[in-house]
Amino acid sequence: MKERRALRSRSSLLLSVVKAVVVLLLPLPFVLSAPTSATDTRPGVFRIAPLRPVEELRREALTASPPREDGPFRPVDLVDLAELEPTILLDIRYATADNFLSTPVYEPATARAYLQRPAAEALVRAHRALRTEGYGLLIHDAYRPWWVTWVFWEATPADKREFVADPKKGSRHNRGCAVDLTLYTLADGRAVEMPSLYDEMSERSYPDYPGGTKDERARRDLLRRELERQGFTVFQSEWWHFDYEDWKEYPILNVPFESVGR
């Protein structure tokens, strides 16, 4: 009996050492974290170590100016997606610490999901079509003020910048014509599992990544198929990011959420 207990003790110690070694071997700037609590049913969160403190970057970004553009452009008409279609769910990650920078970037009280009206109406059509498959749309981000694009770029290591927009060019999010989203199941309202986490900066995020499970790839491809039917195009590095077809018709905006529609 004593020998068995000693063997179990040594096995447990060995397992702990192995786990510690695995953690040490993980690349330090990038962390995949599990849901934050036992009641949190969302997928985990991908995180990086920002190159500079986010609050410092925020202060600089708010004094910077978007790139100059020549029009003409269509009139801005940003629409609140949740008001247009209440069964579209929101999980605005950048209004929480559950994002790749591990700190809120948006003010939680004012952050919403806005798109230019034609894009918003097209998204609602996709959402309603997906209901026949047992799914709805869950939005992580839509319109994004330009200064946030500046923060993301400056915070992200150079070898991962294919996943963030260059502020010198602006983002289609800044134009109100890009949306980050996933599916949720109508039966329980939970976000589905996909081949990668949202905002994960790896090849698993590519729209044609062949890994993951068969069901994960099927859901990713279903999302893409329904969005493309409504005039959206998936971004080449991110299965969750879709650009509306008329994005070039709208200007880069730097309007805070609390001023949208005023």
N, C-alpha and C positions, 0 to 999 in steps of 0.2 A: 504493500500500500504506500509506504514512504517513498519507494522508488518511483511509483506512478506519479505521485505528487511532485516529486523533484523533476521528473520528465516534463510534466505539464508546465511547471514553472519555467524551465529552461526554454520550452517551445514558445511560451508567451513572451519571454524576454527577447528571443530571436525575432519574433514577429514585430515587436515594437522597434527593434533596431532596423529591420528592413523598411518599415514604414518611414522612419526618420530619414534613412538614406534616400528613399524615393522623393521625399519632399525637398531635400537638399539638392537633388539633381534637376528639379524643375527650374525652367528659366525664371529668374527673379522678377523681371518686369511684367510678367503676364501670369494671371491667376484665374482659374476657373473656380468660382465659389458655388456652393450648394444654396438652395433656398434658405432664407434667413431664419425661418422658424418652422416648427412642425406643422403649423397651420397654413404656411405659405405654399400654395400648390403651383406656383409659377416655376418654369425652368430656372436654372441657375443664372449667375451673372458673370460675364467676362470683364476682367479688370486689368488695367495697366498701371504702372507707376508713372504719373505725369512728369514730363521733363522739367516743369517748373510748377510751383504752387498755383492751383486753379484760381484762388482769390486774387493773386498777383496778376495773373493773365486776364482775369475779368476786368480789373481796373484799367489795364492798358487797352483792352479791346473796346471798352466803352468810350475811349477818347479817339479811336481810329475811325476812318471813313471808308465806306464801300467803294469799289472801283467805279469809275465813271463809265456810263453807257450812252450810246446814241439810240434814240427811239426810232419810230414811234412804238409805243406799247399800248396794250389794251388797258382799260381802266381796272384798277385793283378792286376785287370783290371777294374778299376772304370770308368763307362761311364756316361756322362751327359744325363739325361733322356730327357731334352728339345731338345737337339741336335739329339737324336735318334728318337724322335717323337715330332715334334713341336706342335701338338695339345694337348699334355699333358700340363696342366697349373700348374704354380708354385705359391704358397703363403707361402714362407718360413718364418714362424712366428718368429723363433728365430733370424732372421736378423732384426726384428722390436721390438717395445715395446709391441706389441699385442701378448703376450705370458704369461704363468703362472707366470713368474718372473717380468713382467712389465718393462723389459729393454732389449735392444738388447744383445744377447750372441755371435752371429756370426757378422763378418764384413759385412755390407750390400753389399759392392762392390764385394765381392768374394764369397758369399754364393750361392751355387747351389744345385741341387739334383742329387747325384751320387749313382749308385748301381754297384755291380759286374756284368759283362756283362751277364752271364746267367740269373740273377735275373732281370736285366733291360729288356732283350728281352722278358722274361715271362710277365713282367708288361705291355709292349707294346701290347702283344697279348690280355691281359685282357682288356686293354683300347679300343682296336679295337672291341672286342666282345661287350663291353658295348654300343658302338655307335648305335647298332641296337635297343637298349632300350631307346635311346634319351639322353644318358649320356656320359660323359668323366671323366677322372681322374684328380683330383687336388691334388698336392703334398704339404704337409706341412714340411716334413723332410725325409731324406733318410740316406746316410752316415753321421756319426756324429763323429768327433774326440773324442778320449777317454777323454781328459781333460774336455770336456763339460759334459760327464757323471759324472765325479767327482763333478763338480759344482752343477748339478741337485740334486745329492744325498745329498750333504752337505747343500743345501738350503732348502730341503723339510722336514717338520715335520715327526717324526718317524711313526706316525699313517697313513701317506699317502705314505709311501715308496713302497707300492705294485705297484705304478704307475711310479716309476723311477728305473733304473737298478743300482745294486751294483757295484761300480767301481772296487772292488776287484775281481769280476768275469768278468767284461766288459759287454758291450751291443752288441746285434746283429746289432744295428746301427753302432757300431764301426768296424764291420767286412764288412760293405757295403752290408749287406744282410737283412736289415729291412727297412720298409718304413711306414711313417705315411701319410695317405691320406683320401680323401673323394671323393664324386661325384660332378660334376657340370652339369648343364643342357645345352645341345648343343644349345637350342633355344636362351638363353640369356647369357650364360657364367657364371651364378651365382652358388655359392656353395649351395647345398641343405641343408634342415634342417634334422638333425638326432636326435635320442632320447636324446643325450647329446651334449654339446659343445666339441670341440677338447681340449684335455688335461684336461678335467674335472675330478677331483679326487673324484668321487662318484660312487655309484652303477649304476647310469644311464649310465655309460660308459661300463658296462659289455656287451659282445657280445650277451648274451641271456637275457638281461634286458627286462621284459615284459611290461614296461610302455612306455610312449610316444604315439604318434598317430599311427594309422594303417599304414599310408603312410610313416612315419619316420622309422618304423620297417621294412617295405617292402624294402625301399632303403638300409638300413643297411644290410639286409639279401642278397639283390642282390649283393652288393659290396663284401660281404664275399663269396658268391657262385662263382662269377667269378674269384676272386683271388685264391680260393682253387683249381679251375680247372686248374690253371697254376702253381701249386706247392707251393703256399703260405699257411701259417697257421696263423689264427688270434691269437693275444695275449689274454690270459685269462681275463685280466682286461680292455682291450681297444679295442673297435670295429674298431678304425682307424689304429691300429698297426698290420702289417703283416710281418712274418719272412719267408724268402725263404728257401726251403727244404735243401739246401746244405750249410747252414750257418756255420756248424762246419768245413768245408773245408777251411775256410779263417781265417787269423790271426786278432787279435785286432790291429787296426791302430790308430795312433795319428797324422796323416798327415794333415796339414792345407789345407783348400780348395785351396788356391793359389798355392799349390805345387802338387795337384792331377794331375797325368798324366805326370809329369816331370821326 
